[in-house]
Amino acid sequence: MSWRLDKRRKWILLGLAALALLLQALLDATRAPMRQRDYELKLAAAESAAEAFQALRDWRLLSGAQVDLVNDPAGTGLIGPEFSQITNAQGNLEAKLTSLNPNWAAVLVEYFRQLGLNPGDPVAVALSGSFPGLNIALFAAMETLRLRPVVITSIGASMWGANDPDYTWLDMETILFDKGIFTTRSQLASFGGGNDMGRGLSPDGRRMIENAAARNGVPLLEVENIEQAITKRMAFYTEQARGRAYRCCVNIGGGVASLGSTHNQVLIGSGVNTDLGQHNWPRKGTMILFAEKGVPVIHLLRMVPLARRHGLPVSPDYLPPPGDGDVFVKQMYRLPLVAAVLIVYCSLCVMILAPELRRGLFDRLPGRRPDTPTPGASV
């Protein structure tokens, strides 16, 4: 009888398979929580972000503003109205609530460390008012790692973002700067919205954006079309770099000057992009232009799948505390036990299967009948 049809050998294989499953169960049962790389830096960044969240919440409450606890169950004050005169796009409330988590600062620290950034490295940053929680997390991460950002902000915002005309992202920056929490501020601002020039907003809405830029002392970019907006942004980044090469480009939100075109959203993945690939871009925004120069791009948009990727809660009804999430501590296998199990199992496989494999090999030699004894085998 040939090796393939030998029932005894089938039971041997079944036994080895069962043993493999038992050993896997043993390894799963002995997994232990382990701190991830750069734990201390991540925690420091998350704590800085949490301090900023609390400062803005306190300021909002002291100013007498009403917090919508239905749409902002954590009471952060960072969820704006559905509609306002500076609302420039639809927004997803689930994504906005997911972004209100100080532990995004730890994710950004992980991204920056993954890219090998060092203190003093220049970073080109494009923000919008759509995700103030992510803006806070980014500032916390950059200041924890002592990076040197050049920040351009689109003041307009999508639904549920920093779209209160009296409480824009630039106003939040000023509050955090005055309280000594962050030193980073926007160096240039734009209207945002259609063509990055406020298209789709009313004259009153554009005037409110102008007022926000003026009261916060940030120059407002004046452009006549989207091509000019992209060109002027790139020129500003180049000027502010002072001859140093950017080590990273960060974009938060779906600003058209960063993307180039809304159609490009599906071509640029959320998270770290070291290469955007070759595409027939309808128009190249600042992110794409930086990528073509070999500058890695961090793009934060589709927040729900990104949160699941990093073990962060989706649309929480509370403000997660610093240090909460897989980005800090993760259940990991015990490597010494894994190595021991692998050695034992492989040794068993060799001892049990090697004679069977030799017999099977000789059984298949040309001119040899399946029932002919193999050399050296007992008969």
C-alpha positions in Angstrom: 0.0 0.0 0.0 1.4 3.5 -0.9 2.3 6.1 1.6 -0.6 8.4 0.4 -3.2 5.7 1.1 -1.8 4.4 4.4 -4.5 5.2 7.0 -2.0 5.0 9.8 -0.1 7.9 8.3 -3.4 9.9 8.0 -3.9 9.5 11.7 -0.4 10.7 12.3 -1.1 13.9 10.3 -4.3 14.4 12.1 -2.6 14.1 15.4 0.1 16.6 14.4 -2.7 19.0 13.3 -4.5 18.6 16.6 -1.3 19.2 18.5 -0.7 22.4 16.5 -4.1 23.7 17.4 -3.5 22.9 21.1 -0.2 24.7 21.1 -1.8 27.7 19.4 -4.5 27.8 22.1 -1.7 27.7 24.7 0.1 30.7 23.1 -3.2 32.6 22.9 -4.0 31.9 26.5 -0.6 33.1 27.7 -0.5 36.4 25.8 0.3 39.4 28.0 -0.2 43.2 27.8 3.0 44.8 26.6 3.9 48.4 26.2 4.4 49.5 22.7 7.4 51.3 21.3 7.8 55.0 22.4 5.2 54.5 25.2 6.5 57.4 27.3 6.5 59.8 24.3 3.1 58.7 23.2 1.7 59.2 26.7 3.2 62.6 27.1 1.7 63.7 23.8 -1.7 62.3 24.7 -1.6 64.1 28.1 -0.7 67.3 26.4 -3.7 66.9 24.1 -6.0 66.1 27.0 -4.9 69.3 28.7 -5.8 71.2 25.6 -9.2 69.6 25.4 -9.9 70.5 29.0 -8.7 74.1 28.5 -11.0 74.6 25.5 -13.9 73.0 27.3 -13.4 75.2 30.4 -13.2 78.4 28.2 -16.3 77.4 26.3 -18.3 76.9 29.5 -17.0 80.1 31.1 -17.9 82.1 27.9 -21.5 81.0 28.5 -21.8 78.9 25.3 -24.3 76.1 25.2 -22.8 72.6 24.6 -25.0 70.3 22.6 -24.8 67.1 24.8 -26.9 65.1 22.3 -24.4 65.6 19.4 -21.4 66.2 21.8 -22.1 63.7 24.5 -18.6 64.1 26.1 -19.3 67.8 26.5 -16.0 68.8 24.7 -17.4 71.9 23.1 -15.5 70.9 19.9 -18.6 69.8 18.0 -20.0 72.8 16.1 -23.4 73.3 14.6 -24.7 71.4 11.7 -25.1 74.5 9.7 -23.5 78.0 9.9 -22.5 80.7 7.6 -18.9 79.3 7.4 -20.0 75.7 6.9 -18.5 74.6 3.6 -19.2 70.9 3.2 -21.1 68.0 4.6 -19.7 66.3 7.6 -20.1 62.9 9.2 -20.9 63.2 12.9 -19.6 59.7 13.7 -16.2 60.7 12.2 -16.1 63.9 14.1 -16.9 62.2 17.5 -14.2 59.6 16.7 -11.6 62.3 16.2 -12.3 63.7 19.7 -9.8 61.6 21.4 -6.5 62.9 22.9 -4.9 59.5 22.1 -4.7 60.4 18.4 -1.6 62.4 19.5 0.0 59.0 20.3 -0.9 57.7 16.9 0.8 60.7 15.3 3.9 60.2 17.5 4.0 56.7 16.2 3.7 57.9 12.6 6.5 60.5 13.1 8.8 58.0 14.7 8.1 55.5 12.0 9.3 58.0 9.5 12.4 58.7 11.6 11.8 62.4 12.3 14.1 64.1 14.8 13.8 67.3 16.9 14.0 70.4 14.7 12.9 68.6 11.5 10.6 70.8 9.3 7.0 69.6 8.8 4.6 71.0 6.2 1.1 71.1 7.8 -2.3 71.7 6.2 -5.3 72.0 8.6 -8.9 72.8 8.2 -11.5 73.6 10.8 -13.3 70.4 10.2 -11.4 68.3 12.8 -10.4 70.5 15.7 -9.7 67.4 17.9 -7.2 66.1 15.4 -5.6 69.5 15.0 -5.1 69.5 18.8 -3.6 66.0 18.7 -1.2 67.0 15.9 0.0 70.0 17.8 0.6 67.9 20.9 2.5 65.3 19.0 4.7 67.8 17.1 5.5 69.7 20.3 6.3 66.6 22.2 8.8 65.5 19.5 10.0 69.2 19.2 9.4 69.3 15.4 9.3 72.6 13.5 6.0 72.8 11.7 4.9 75.3 9.1 1.1 75.5 9.4 -1.5 76.7 6.9 -5.2 76.5 8.0 -8.4 76.6 6.0 -10.8 78.5 8.3 -14.0 77.2 6.9 -15.2 73.9 8.2 -17.6 71.1 7.4 -20.7 70.3 9.5 -20.0 69.5 13.2 -16.5 70.9 13.1 -15.1 74.3 14.2 -17.7 76.0 12.1 -19.0 78.5 14.7 -18.1 81.9 13.2 -17.2 83.1 16.7 -15.2 80.0 17.6 -13.1 78.9 14.7 -10.0 76.8 14.8 -7.9 80.0 14.8 -9.7 81.2 17.9 -9.0 77.8 19.6 -5.3 78.2 18.6 -5.2 81.6 20.3 -6.8 80.3 23.5 -4.3 77.5 23.7 -1.4 79.8 23.0 -2.5 82.3 25.6 -2.8 79.6 28.2 0.7 78.4 27.5 -0.4 74.9 26.4 0.9 75.2 22.8 3.3 77.5 21.1 2.5 76.3 17.6 0.2 78.5 15.6 -1.0 78.9 12.0 1.3 81.2 10.0 -1.2 81.5 7.1 -4.9 81.0 6.6 -7.3 80.6 3.7 -11.1 80.7 3.2 -11.3 77.0 2.5 -14.3 75.6 0.7 -14.7 75.6 -3.0 -11.4 76.4 -4.8 -10.0 77.3 -1.3 -11.5 80.7 -1.8 -14.8 80.3 0.0 -16.8 79.4 -3.1 -20.2 78.3 -1.9 -20.3 80.6 1.1 -22.3 83.8 1.2 -20.7 87.2 1.3 -21.5 87.4 5.0 -19.8 84.0 5.6 -16.6 85.1 3.8 -16.6 88.3 5.8 -16.8 86.3 9.0 -13.8 84.3 7.9 -11.9 87.5 7.2 -12.8 88.7 10.7 -11.6 85.5 12.3 -8.2 85.8 10.5 -7.9 89.5 11.5 -8.8 89.0 15.2 -6.3 86.2 15.5 -3.5 88.0 13.6 -3.1 85.5 10.8 -2.6 86.6 7.2 -5.3 85.5 4.9 -4.4 84.0 1.5 -6.1 85.9 -1.3 -6.4 83.9 -4.6 -8.4 83.9 -7.8 -8.6 80.2 -8.5 -7.5 76.8 -7.1 -4.3 76.6 -9.2 -3.2 79.9 -7.7 -4.1 78.7 -4.2 -1.9 75.6 -4.6 1.0 77.6 -6.1 0.9 80.2 -3.3 0.8 77.6 -0.6 3.8 75.8 -2.0 5.7 79.1 -2.3 4.9 79.9 1.3 6.1 76.4 2.5 9.3 76.9 0.5 9.9 80.3 2.0 9.3 79.2 5.5 11.6 76.2 5.2 14.6 78.6 5.0 16.5 76.2 2.8 15.9 73.0 4.8 14.1 70.0 3.2 10.8 69.0 4.7 10.8 65.6 6.3 7.1 65.1 6.3 3.8 66.6 5.0 0.7 66.3 7.2 -2.9 67.0 6.0 -6.0 66.9 8.2 -9.3 66.9 6.4 -10.4 67.1 2.8 -9.1 70.6 1.9 -9.1 70.9 -1.9 -5.8 72.8 -2.0 -4.1 69.8 -0.3 -5.9 67.1 -2.4 -6.0 69.0 -5.7 -9.4 67.6 -6.4 -12.1 65.9 -4.4 -11.7 62.9 -6.8 -8.2 62.4 -5.4 -9.6 61.3 -2.0 -10.1 57.7 -3.1 -6.4 57.6 -4.4 -4.8 58.7 -1.1 -4.9 56.3 1.8 -5.4 57.5 5.4 -2.4 57.3 7.6 1.2 57.2 6.4 2.0 57.3 2.7 5.6 57.0 1.7 4.6 56.7 -2.0 1.3 57.9 -3.5 2.0 55.9 -6.7 1.5 56.9 -10.2 -2.1 58.1 -11.0 -3.8 60.3 -13.6 -4.4 63.0 -11.0 -7.2 65.4 -12.1 -5.1 68.1 -10.4 -2.1 67.9 -8.1 -2.6 69.5 -4.6 0.2 70.3 -2.1 0.2 66.7 -0.7 0.8 65.2 -4.2 3.5 67.8 -5.0 5.3 67.0 -1.8 5.0 63.3 -2.4 6.6 63.8 -5.9 9.6 65.4 -4.1 10.0 62.2 -2.0 8.4 63.7 1.1 6.3 61.2 3.1 2.6 62.2 3.5 0.4 61.7 6.6 -3.2 62.0 5.6 -6.0 62.0 8.2 -9.4 61.7 6.9 -11.6 58.5 7.0 -11.4 58.4 10.7 -13.7 55.4 11.6 -11.6 52.8 9.8 -8.4 54.5 10.9 -9.6 54.3 14.5 -10.3 50.6 14.2 -6.8 50.1 12.7 -5.2 51.6 15.8 -7.6 50.1 18.4 -9.2 53.5 19.3 -13.0 53.7 20.1 -15.4 54.7 17.3 -17.8 57.6 18.1 -17.3 57.4 21.9 -19.8 59.1 24.2 -17.0 60.0 26.6 -13.6 61.6 26.4 -11.1 58.7 26.4 -8.3 59.2 29.0 -4.7 59.4 27.9 -3.0 56.0 27.6 -6.2 54.2 26.4 -5.7 52.1 23.3 -3.7 49.5 21.5 -1.2 52.2 20.4 0.0 52.2 24.1 -0.4 48.7 25.3 -1.3 45.6 23.3 -1.8 41.9 24.0 1.3 40.2 22.7 2.7 36.7 22.5 5.5 35.7 24.9 8.4 35.4 22.4 10.5 32.9 24.5 7.4 30.6 24.8 6.7 31.0 21.1 10.3 30.0 20.2 10.2 27.0 22.5 6.8 25.8 21.1 8.1 26.2 17.6 11.3 24.2 18.3 9.4 21.4 20.0 6.8 21.1 17.3 9.3 21.2 14.4 11.4 18.6 16.2 8.3 16.3 16.5 7.5 16.8 12.9 11.0 15.9 11.8 11.1 12.8 14.1 7.7 11.5 13.1 7.5 12.5 9.4 11.1 12.1 8.2 10.9 8.2 8.0 7.5 8.4 6.3 8.7 10.9 3.8 11.7 8.8 2.9 9.5 5.8 2.3 7.1 7.9 0.2 10.1 9.2 -1.8 11.4 5.7 -2.5 7.9 4.5 -3.4 7.8 7.0 -6.2 11.2 6.1 -7.8 10.9 5.0 -11.4 10.5 1.3 -11.9 9.7 0.6 -8.2 6.5 -1.0 -7.2 4.6 0.7 -4.4 4.8 -2.5 -2.2 8.5 -3.0 -2.7 10.4 -2.6 0.6 12.6 0.5 0.8 16.3 0.0 1.2 17.1 -0.8 4.8 13.5 -1.3 5.8 12.4 -4.4 7.6 10.1 -6.9 5.8 
